[in-house]
Amino acid sequence: MKNTALSVAVALAVSAPYAFAQEEKTRGSFIEEIVVTAEKREESEMTVPIAVTAFDEHKIEKLNIQTIDDLSLMTPGLEVQTHAGNNLFAMRGVGTAFSSWHANESSVAVYQNGLAVVAANVSGIDTNGFDIERIEVLRGPQNTIYGRNAMGGTINYIRKKPQSEFGADIVTELSTESGRRLGVALTGPISESVAWRLTGYTQQRDGFQKNLSRANTTYCPLGECTNKDLDDMDINTIIPQLQITRDTWSLNLSASSYDSKRRMGRNEVGPIPAGFLPEGLRWPTHIGGEGQLGSYFGWDTALPQEGAVQMNRDPIHYTEGEQFVITLDWDITDNVSIHYQRGRSDTEELRFQDRDQTDRTGTAGDPPVADDNGGYFRDRLSMTEGHYIVDQNELTLTASFGDAWNVRIGYFTLDSTRVIGSHDRHYEVGDYRTSTIDEMRALHAAGGMPGLGDTFPDVSSCSELLQQEFGQPYLTAEDNGAPAFSFGPDHPWRFRPGRLNCYGPRGTEANRFGGTDGPFGGGIINNQQNQKSWFAEVAYQVTDQWSASLGLRRIDDEKPTGALDGFNVGPARFNPFPGFIADLSEDDQEAYYEDLGIEAPIFLNTAYLEHHVLKFDQTVFNFDIEYTPDDNTFIFGRIASGYRSGGGNFRVDTQLGDFAPFYLFDEEELLTYEVGYKRYFDDYNLRIMTSAYFYDFDNFITGAAITLTPQDPWDVALEGNINYGKVEIYGFDFEFAWQVPSMENLQIFGFYAYNNGEVKEPFVLPEYTGEEGFAGYSFIGAFEGNSLPYAPKSKFNLNAEYTWPLNNGSSVSLLGVWAWTGEFEANVANNLEEQADDFSRIDLRLTWTSADERYRVSAYGQNIFDDRQIEQFEVNGFEFEDPDTGEETFIPVPEPFVSAYELWGIEARFSF
């Protein structure tokens, strides 16, 4: 396979005829330097003292970089996970998955047009690479420039700006899996100093992951039940911009509106190990019994197919977002300038997930059973809503003093809010009772609500009735209700007084989660993060060849975190209008309702938590020395510190349970040493960029799973963040671009990256002091090594493009791409059975370009050998009840999450 890959990616291009070589010696399009803003000022990628990989619009188009997965394969040190709920970005082994329950953020900062975005919910740019001027990937800590969550590095997406002349960029594409793509960007002047740009983008594609469901689910009140394939795409974006340019200042106003709908790809459930199922079967099947295997996995054995799913409820992920950015640049004098940027993003999402992961339906009963074979079965759907807001301000003053000194000072604020709501529906038990308003009407008609009067009010919901009678759409202890957790704000766990919320149709009652669409459960958690920072940098040109710079940033973090804005802990019977019934004893009240034949109305018993405010502060620095012996050579040395604030794990799992010592995790600190060498060899038309680095971590933040029941690990378990004591990471990157002198139409470029991360001081589990009688805490997993997760030791990329000039001035080029990523540990436990395999991907692209370069038509193949990349690898355990003996058996089942599918397409572009 790999020999074939090499021959496809390189040998085809190398064997092109020499006769088409150009006579004039020029640097090829992949050799040309790119101007970047890595340090928030324009400079060549060859003279910035940072390990940076930059892609201009030409490279983005040629390499077909549409998603963050594409970008990862083309970038040394960058690894991503983009599955289901939470994205993970890791740079040189530095990265922790964001979790809605934790108050932590990504270790890699992601910016769109200068505005920070929630990395957990953004897997790239909203136009999939179209109308993007540049993508910059900065490796190593960037805290002094970008703030607290740039410990591993930074990804910048920079859009094209309005132009003072009329122009257009258009892309249209058709691909396999019914893919279609259309992008249109128009620009032009309004007046001599005012220009506009309008970008529209839409892309659709059917799913890659086959859904073998044959079910016809007629009852589908929530989400969709189309049985369509998973990992599809439906994106629509519109971006207006306005640019005002005067002699000494410029103002850019940018906005965007984005919506996306996709069916999320799922983990591929692997075969059951031989010996656990009847002879000849190795896939989950319609097995009876109350264990999870029979309940949650119901494959029809006539349709086993590796990598497919079989579910009737679509795992839909809806996203809608809006963003605006205002950027002002003002040259006060020739030596003093101001940069101000104000931005805000507002994103909402809704996710549905088929929790039973089958196409079976359940019939109500105790226990519920499958309606096709009578076996035990639970038909379940989960729903999650998210609302994410980011507000950002940055003011920077830059001044130069003579030819030697440059100073930059600034102030930065970032306020983000994440509100996550979750909720389940259990279809196998049918509709959940009647709603509170229906029960109240029935009780009132029977005479059981004397305090309400003779006539039931003309209201449409219970919440409306409570608002009318009590001035609020819920009941508290002050209303003689008896909600759970009736504590005040002085409670040590910061419980607010609980409430009784009305039970009824979602969207009708004031409580958004719980109700007749779901069981008694679900709720809302609210996380906030606020940062203020002051920064300064001084650069000094010592001689023509030597320069030095020092940057400092003071970061103050405040995290009002972990507040439950409603968590339904169970049902509660309560009569809000009891009249004389309230004067009866408890036994007499029970007898009274029994005589009526109607119980008191049912309410949702809802708990609330105050925010627990966590505060962190740190000063970070970077010190750079630069040496430029000639115009083609640049050498740098860099010492930099990094910082990421700590946070808290889910408070209900810790403060209310047996995992109290794991509630908080500390801030993470880093000291790095890096040297770099960048050189253009004029005689060979060769450009190289290389760097070597060493990272020294204290309190390294990582995720872990901890249990109190090692024999049945997930019975009493916690998944959260912990701090390792000491972690070391070292490695090097080597990038090159070569226009072969003897064949000037041939360009070869790529990279090799080596990275090794080792845990020197692992986390020490505390002594268990609870009252449950457990033996103590233990990790889930064997912990057989000390390697960091999501950090392949080796990664390389090799590309070759050959261009044939045609007689009419146009040209044809063939580009081959070979990307390879080595094996890596899928989790911090280093379990051998959960090690992700290496991955190799081959792309081909044939492009015709017109003589004036305004027209380009391409045919491409992506991942042409249809290899699968494992982004996350898990081995889950399922309980199987032997139908003959009734004995419970624990079965390990591999469940990798994969990406990278074969795709072929034709693309046409037009520019003027």
N, C-alpha and C positions, 0 to 999 in steps of 0.2 A: 504493500500500500504506500509506504513512504518513498520507495524508489519511484513508483508511478507518480506520486505527488511532485517529486523534484523534477522529473522529466517534463511534466505538464507546466509547472510554474516557471521554469527557467530554460530548459533545453529548446523548447519550441521557439522562444524568442531569440536565443543565441544563434540558432541555425538560419536566421533570416539572411538574405543575400547582402553581400557587402556593397553591391552596385548602387544601392539606394542611399548610401551614406551622404550626409550633407558636406559640401565643400567648406562652408564657413564654420569655424569652431565656436560654439556657443554653449553656455550652461543650460542643461536640460531643465524641464519644468519641475522635476523633483529635486534638482540641485539648488535652485534659486533659494536665497535666504528669505525668510518670512519676518516681517515686522510684527512684533508682539507687544502686548502691554502687561507682561508678566509681573512687573513691579509697578503697575499702574502709571507707566509712562512709556512712550513709544521707543523701542530699541530693537535691534536685530536679535533674532534668536541665537545668533552666533556670538553675541557679546553681552548676554545677560548671565549673571553669575548664579544661575539656577539650572537644574536639569529639566529641560522643557521639550516637549514634543508638540509641534504646531502643525495644523492642517489649514491651508487656505482654501478658497472655494474650488480651486482646480483639483487639489488633492481630495477634498470631500467628494467631488463628483467622480473622479477617476476610481477611487477606492470604494465608492458606493457606501459611504458611511451614513447610515440612516439611524441606527439605534445605538444605545450605549454598549451593547454586545459587540457591534461592529467596531466601535471605537476602542474597546478593550483589546481586541485581537491585533489592532494596529499600534498599540502603545505599550512600551515596556513598563512593567511594574503595576499596571492597572488591572485589577480583577473585579468582577461585578457579579451580583446575583439580582435578578429582576423578576423573581417568581412571586406570584400570589400577593400576599399582603405587604411585606416589607422588603425594600431594596437594600442591598449591601454594596458599598464601595470600599475597596481596600487598595492601598497604594504601598508597594514595597512591603506587604505584610501587615500594614497598619490599617485596621478596620474592624468595626463592631457593628453588627446588624442593629438598626434602630428598632425599637419596640414601642408600640403605643402605650404600653403599661410602664415603661421605664422613662425616667427623665434624662435620657442621654441622646446625643445627636451623632450624626455620622462623623467619622474621622476625616472624611474628604469633603471639602466645601464645594458646592456646585452653584455656579452663577449663570444667570441668563440675562444678557445685556446689562451686566453690572449689579443685578439684584439677586441676593441670596435666595435660594429656594429650599424647600424641605426635601432633602435628598432621598428620604425614605419613600416619597411619593412621586418622584420625578426620575424617569429613566432615560432622559435625553432632552432634546429640544423639541418644541411643539410643532415643528415643520419637518421633522425627520431629515434634517440636513439641507433642506432647500432654503435658498435666500440667506445663507449664513456666510458672512465674510471670513470668519476664522473660528477655529476651535483650538484652545490652548490647554494642554495638560501639564501642570507643574508638579514635579515630584519633590518630596521632602517637605518639612514643616514650613508653612507660610503664615504663621500666626502673627508676625509683626505687620504683615501686609493685609491679611484677610480676616484675622480674628481667631477666636478660640477653636472653631471646629475645622481648621485647616491643618491639623497635625500631620496627616499623611500626605496631603497635597491639595490641589485645587483644580477644578475643571471649569473653564470659562467658555461660554458660547456667546459670540459677538455677532449680532445681526448686521446686515448691510444697511447703510444709511441713505437718506434721500440725496438725490443728485440734482445739480442745477441745470441739467439738460434732460430732455425727454428720453426715456429708455424703458426697456422691458426685459424680463427674464421669464421664460416659460419652460416647464418640464411636463412631459406627459409620458406615461409608462403603462405597459400591460405585462403581466407576469402570470406564471402558473398559480394554481390555487385561486383562480379568478381575481387576481390582483389587478388593481388599477390605481393610478396615481396622477394627480394634476396639481401643478403649482403655477401660479401667475403672480408676478411682482411687477408693478408699474411705478415709475417715478418721473418727476418733472418739476419745473419751476412754477411758482405762483407769481413771484415778482423777482427782482434782481437779487434779493437777499433771503427769500423764503422758498423752500422746496418741500415737496411731499413725497411719500412713498406709501403704497398700499399693496399688501401681500395677502393672497388667499391661497389656501392649501387644503386639499382633501385627499384621503387615501383609504382604500378598502381592500381587504383580502380575506378569503376564507381561512378556516383554521388548518393548522398543520397536524394537530394531534387528533387521531380518529376517535369519534364517539360511536360505538357500535350499538347504541341503544335502539331498540325496536319498539319501545313503549309509546303508546298514545295517551299521554297524560291529559285527560280532559279537565281535571281539577287543578288549576294553576293560578290562584289569585295573586300570587306574589312572584315578581321576577318573570322569567320566561322558561318555557319548556319546549324548545324547538328541536332538541336532539341534534343540533348542529355540531360540527367539529370544533375543538377547542384551540385556543391560541390564535384567534382571528384578530382582525383590526378594522376599526372604523373611526377615522380621525378627521376633524374639521377645524380649521384655524383661520382667523382673520387678524391682520396686524396693520393698523394705520400708524404712520409716523409723520411728524412735522419738524422741519429743521430751519432755524433762523440763524443766519450767519452774517455778522457785521464785522467791522474792521478789527475790533478788539475783543469781541465776545461771540459765543455761539450758544444756542439753546436747542436741545433735542427733546421732543415730546413723543413718547412711544407708548402704545397700548397694545394689548392682545386679548383675544377671546378664543377659548379653546374648549372643545368637547371631544370626548373619546368614549367609545364603547367597545369592549372586547370580552371574549369568553376566555377566562384565565386558563392557561395550561396547568395541568395538575401533575403531581408526582406519579411516576409510572410504577404501578404496583407490580412487583416482580413475582416470579413463580414461587409457590409454596415448596419448601424443601421436600425432597422425596421421602416417603414413609409416613407423612402426616395425613395424607388424604387417601381415599381408595385408590387401588392400583390403576395406573394410567392417567390419573388426574394430578396436575401440578398448579392449577389456577384456582383462586377462590371460587366457590360454587354455591348453589342454593342449598346450604346446609342448615338443618334445624338446630335448636339449642339456643340458650340465652347468652352465650359468649359473644365477644365482639366480632369474631370472624364471620359467624353466620349472620350477625346483625348488620354489619357495616359493609360487607363485600358480597355481592351477589352476582357473580359472573354466570352467564349462560355457557355451559361447557362446550356447546357447539360452536362458539365464536371466540375462542381464545386468540388473542393477537398481541404480541409484545409491543409495549409502548402505547396501547390504546386504552380508552376508558369506556365504561358502559353505565351512563347515568342519564336520568330523565329531566333533571332540573339544572338549567344552564348556570355555570359559575360566572355570572355576569359581573363586569366591573365597569361602572359608569363613572366618568370624571368630567367635571366642568370647572373651568378656571378663567380668571381674568387677572390681568396684570397691567400696571402702568409704571413708567419710569420717566422722571424728569432729570435731565442732565444739563448743567450750566458750566461752561468754561469761559473764564474772563481773564484776559491779559491786562492786569492793572497798569503795569509798566513793562519795559523790555525785560526786566529781571524778576518780576513778581507776578504770580498768577494764582487764581482761585479755581478750584473744582468743587462743585456741589452736586450731589445726586440724592434724589428722593424717590423711593419706590415702594410699591405695595402689591402683594399678590394675594388672591383670595380663591381658594380651591375647595370644591365640595366633591365628595365621592360617595358612591353607594355600591356595595358588594353583596352578591348572593353566592352561597356555596352549598352544593349538595352534600350534606354531611354523611349520608349513608353511602354515597358514591356508587349507587346502583340505579338500574331502571325499574326496580320493583316498586310497588306501592303497598301500603299497609292497610290492614283492616282493624278497626278499633277493637280492643279487648284487653284483658289483663291476664297474661301479658299480651301485647299486640302481636299479630301474626301477619305473615305475607299473604296477600290475597290470591297467589297463584299456587302455593304448595302447602300453606298452613304452618310453615316454619316460623320461628320467632323472628321478628323483624321490626326495625324502627325507621320510619320514613321521615327524614329531618332536613330542614333547610335553615341555614344561618344567614343573618343579615347584619351588615356593619355599615354605619354611616360615619363619614369623617368630614370635618370642616377645619381647614388649615389657613391661617392668616399670617403673613409676614409683613412687617413694616420696617423700613430701613432708611436711615439718613446718614450721609457722610459729607463732611466738609474738610477740604484739604487746601492748605496754603503752601505754595512752592516758591522759593526764592533762590537766586544765584548771586554770589558775591565774587566779582572778578571772574577769572577763568578757572579757578581752582575749587571753589566751595559751592556746594548746592545743599539746600536745607528744605526739608519737607516736614510739616506738622499738620495734625488733623484730629478730628473728633468723629466718632462713629457710634451709632445706636442701632440696635436690632431688637425688635419685640415680636415674638412669635407666639401664636396660640394654636393648640391642637385639641379639638373636641372630638372624641371617639364614642360612638354609640353602638351597642351590640344587642342582639335580640335573636331568638330562635323560634322556629315554628315546628311543632311536632304533628305531622299530618296523620300519623297512625292513630291518634286519639280523637280526631275530628275536631269540631268546634268546641272551644273551651267554655262550658257552662253558658249561661246568659250573661249579658253585660250588667254592670251595676245599675244603670238607669232602668233596665227592664225589671230587675229584681226589686228595685225601689217602688216602681209602679205597682208590681204585684203585691208587695207587702202593704203598701198604702191602701190598695183596694180591699185588702182583707182586714183593715183596721189596725195594722201594726205600726203605723207612723202617726200617732195622735199629735205629735208636736208640729206637724206640717200643715195642719188644718184639714178641712173637708174636701178641698179641691186640689188635685195635683197640679202644680204649676205647668204652664205651657212652655216647656223647654225641650231642646233637641238632644241634650246630653247631660250626663251627671255633672261634668265639670261646669257647665253653664248653670245648673241648679245650685251647686256649692258657691259659685261666684256670686250668684244672686242673694243667697241666704247668709253667707259668711264673709263675703268680700274677697274670696280667694278660691281658686279651683281645686283645693285640696283641704284635708283636715289635719290638725295637729293635736297635741296633748291639751292645748288650751281650749280646743273645741270639744274636750272630753273624749277625744279619740285615744287610742292606745297603740300608736305606732311603735315599731321596734326602734331601739337606740334613741330613746327620748332623753338624750343628754344635751347639755349646753356646750358652748364653745370652750369651756374650761376643762372638758374631758381630756385626759392625757393623749387619747388617740385622735382628738380634735373632731369628734362627731358633732354635727349640728343636730338640732331636734329633727326626728324623723317625721314622715308624713304618710297619710293614707291617701293614695291617688285612686281616681276612678278607674274601673276596669271596663274596657270596651274596645270598639274598633279603633285600630291605629289611624291617626289623623283626625279622629273625632274628639277623643278625650285629650285633656291637656298633657298627660304623660305620653311622651312619644314612643317609649319602648315598653314592651309588655302589652298585655291585652289579649283580645280574642284572636289575634294573629299569632300568638306565641304563648309559651308557658309562663309561669311566674319566674321570671329571671330576666337577665339583660339589664342594661343601664347605660349611663353616660360617665365618662371620665374626662377630666379637663386638665391638660398640662399647659403650662406657660413658661416661657424662657425670655428673660430680658437681659440685654448686654449693653454696657456702656464702656467705651474704651478711648484712650488718648494715645496717639502715636507720634513718633518723631523719627526722622532719619537725617543723618549728616553724611554727605559724600565729599571726599577730598581727592583731587587729582594731584598726587605727589610729584610725578614726573610725566613725561609724555607716554611712558610705558607702564607706570605703576599708579594704581588708585586704591582707595580703601573706603569703606562705608560702614556705618554703625546704625542699626535701627532698634528702637525700643517701643514697646506697646504695653500699656497698663490696661488690664482687662478686669472689669467688675461684672460678675454674673449673679443674677438673682433668679431663682427658679421657684415660683409659686406652683408647686407640683402635686400631682397625685390626688386631686380633689375628685371625689365621686359626686357628680351632680345628679345623682339618682341611681340607686341600685336596688332592684326589686328582690327582696329577701324572702318573700312568701305571701300567701293570702292572709287576709284578716277579715273576720265577720264583725260588722259594726253598724249600728242604727244611729244615724246622725240626728234623727228627729224622734226620740223615744217618748217624749211627754212623760206621762205617769209611769211608764215602764222602767224608767231610770231609777225610780224609788224602790223597785222590787229587789229582793235579794237575787244573787246570781242563780240559785236553784229555781226560784220562782220565774225569773226571766226565761230560763231554759224551758221550763214547763209551759210558759205562755206561748212562746214561738212554736213549741211542739203541738199545742192545741190548735194553733192557727194552720199548721201544716206548711208553714213557710219560714225559712231561716232569715236572719238579718242579712242585709246586702253584703256582698263580698267586695273588698277593696284590695288594692296593691299596697303591701307594706313596704315602704321605700326608705332606705337609709341614705344619709348625706354626710359628706366629710368636708371639713374646711381644708383650704390649701395649707400645706406644710411648706413654709418658705425656706428654701436652702440658699445659702449665700457662699460664693466662692470668689476669690480674687487672686491675680497672679500678674507678674511682670515678665514678659518674654523679650528676647533679643535676637538679633543676628549680626554677625560681624563678617564682612567679606573683604578679601584681598584679591585684586585683579591685576593680571600682568598681560600686556599686549606687546610682544616683541616685534611684531610686524603686522601688516594689514590683514594677513590671512590666519593669524594664530591668536588664540585667546585661552588663557589659563586662569583658573580661579580656585580659591580656597574659601570655605565657608564653615563657620561655627554658628549653630542656631539652637535655640531652645524652643520647646513646644509645650502646649498645655491644652487639656480638655477638662472641663469641669465635671465633677462627679454628679451623683443623682440618687434616685431611690427606685427600688423595685416595687412591684405592685403592693400597695399597702394592705389590701385585704388578705393577700397571701402571706404577708410577713407580720404586721402588727397584730392581726387578729388570729394568727395561727401559730404553728410550731416552728416558724422560720424567722422569728424576730431578729436574730443576729445578722440576717441578710437584707434588712430593709435598706440600708444606705451603702453606697460604694463611694470611694474617695476619688478626688481629682487625679488625673493622669499627668505625669511630667516626663519630658523627653529632652535629651541633649544629643545633638547630632554633629558629626564631623564629616565634611565632604570635600573632595577635590575633583575638579573637572578640567577637561582638555578638549578644545574645539579648534578644528583646523581645516582649512581648504587647501588642498594640494593642487596648485594650478596646473602643473605639468601633467597630472593624471586625471584632472577634472573629477577629483574625489573630495568629498566632504565627510568629516567624521565628527561626532559629538559623543564623548564618553565621560563617565564620572564614577567614582567609587565612594562608598559611604559606610558609616558606622553609626548605629542608633543605640543609645543607652536609656532604657525606660525605667522609671519608678512608678509603681502602682498601675501597671498596665491593665486596662479595662478589657474584660472578655466575658463572653456568655458561658454559662455552665448550667448543668442540670444536677440537682441535689435531691436525694431521697432519704426518707426515714424508714423505708421498707425495702431493703435491697432484694429480698426474695421476690417481690412483686413491685419493681422499681417505680412504676407510675401510680401506684395506689396513693401514696402520700409523697408528693414531689413538688419541687419548685424549679422553674426555669427563670433565671435572672442573671444579672451582671455581678461579677466579683472582681477583685483586684489581685493580680499576681504581684509579687514583691519586685522582682527584677527580671527584665527581658532585654535581650540583646539581638539586634538585627544588623547584618552586614551584607554587602553585595556590590555589584557594579552593573552599569548599563553601557551598551555600546551601540550607537546608531551610525549608519553610513548611507551615503547616496553617491553613486558612481556613474558617470557618463563615460562609457568605455571609449578610450581615445581612438582605437582602430575601427570602431563602429559607432560613430557619433549619434546615430539614431537609436542606440541601445542604452537604456538606463537600468541599473540594478540598484536596489535600495532595500533597507530593512534594519533589523536590530537583533541583538542577543542580550538577554538580561538574566543575571544570576542573583538570587536572593536567599538568604538563610536566616531564619528567626528561631531563637532558642529561649526557652523558659529557664532562667537560672534559679529563681526563687518562686516555687509554686505556691498557690494559696493553701493555707493551713486551715482545715475545717475546725470550727470552734466546738467546745464540749456542749453536748445537748443537755439542757437543764429543765426541759418541759415535764409535764405531768402525765403524759400519755403512756409512759412505760416503754418507749422505743429505745433501742440499743444506742443510737446516735446517728449523726449525719454521715452520709457517704455519697461520693459522686456516682452518677449514672455513667457507666463506661469504664473501660479497663485502665485508662491512663497509662498506655504502654510506651509513650514517648514524650518528648518535650518540644515538639515542633508546633509552630503557630498554625491555626486553621486558615484556609483560603489563601495560601501563600505558596504557589508552586516554586520549586527551587530554580527551575530553568524554563525559559520561554524565548521563542524566537519567531521572527517574521522575515520572509525573503520574497522579494517582488522583482519582476522584470518586465519592462515595457519596451517594445520595438515599434518604431514608426516608419512607415513607408510613404515618402512623398510621391504624389501623383502628378502627372503632366499638367493638369489644369490648376495646380496650386493647392489643391486639397490634399488630405493625407488620411491614411488608415493606420491605426495603432492596435497592437495586441498586448494586453496586460495580463500577467499571471501572478496570483497571490498565493503564497503558502504560509499559513499561520499555524504555529504549534505551541501548545501549552502543556507543561509537564504535570504529572500527578500531584495531588495535594491532599492534605488532611482536611476532612470535611467538618470536623469539630475539634474542640480543644482536648477531648479525651484521647485523641490519636488511636481510635479503635481500628484495628487492621481491617476488619470487615467493612468499614465505612470510609475507606480511602478511595477518593475519586481518581479514575483513570486519566491518562493523558489524552489529549485531543488534537486532531489535525484537521484543518479546513483548507480546501483549495477553491479559489475563485478564478474565473476567467472573464475578460471583458474585451470585446472587439468594437472599436469606435471609428467612425468616419467623421472627419472634421472638414468643413468647407474652407476655401482659401482665405476668406475674411474671418474665420473662426466664429461666425455668428450662428452656424448650424452644426449640431452634433447629433449623430444617431449611433446608439450603442446596442449591442446584444450581449447579454451577460449570463453567466452561470455562477450561482453562489452556493458554496458547499457542495460541489458537484458530485462528490462521492457519498453524500448524505450521511456523514458521520455525525454522532451525537456528542454534544458537550455536556458533561455533568456539572451543573452549577452548585448543586447541593446533594449530598448523599446521606441517606439515613437508613437505618435498619430498625423498623418498628416491630414491636411484638404484639401478637394477637392471641387471645384465648380461644381455644377450640374445645368444645364439649363433645367427647366421644359419644355418638348416638347409642352405642351398645352398653358401655360401662358407666357413662355419666361422668367420667373422670375429666378434669380440666387439664388441658395441655397448652403450654406456652409455645407459640410458633414464631420464630424470627422471619420477617419478610422484608427483602430489600425494597426501598422506595426512593430511587434517585429522582431528582428534578432535572430534566434535560432541556437543552435549547439547541439551536443550530439545526435547521432543516434545509433540504435541497430546494433551491428556487431558481427558475430561469425566467428571463424577461427581456423585453425590448423597450428602450428608452429613447426619446427624442427631446432635444433642447434647442431653444431659439433665444438669441440675445441680440439686442441692439441698443 
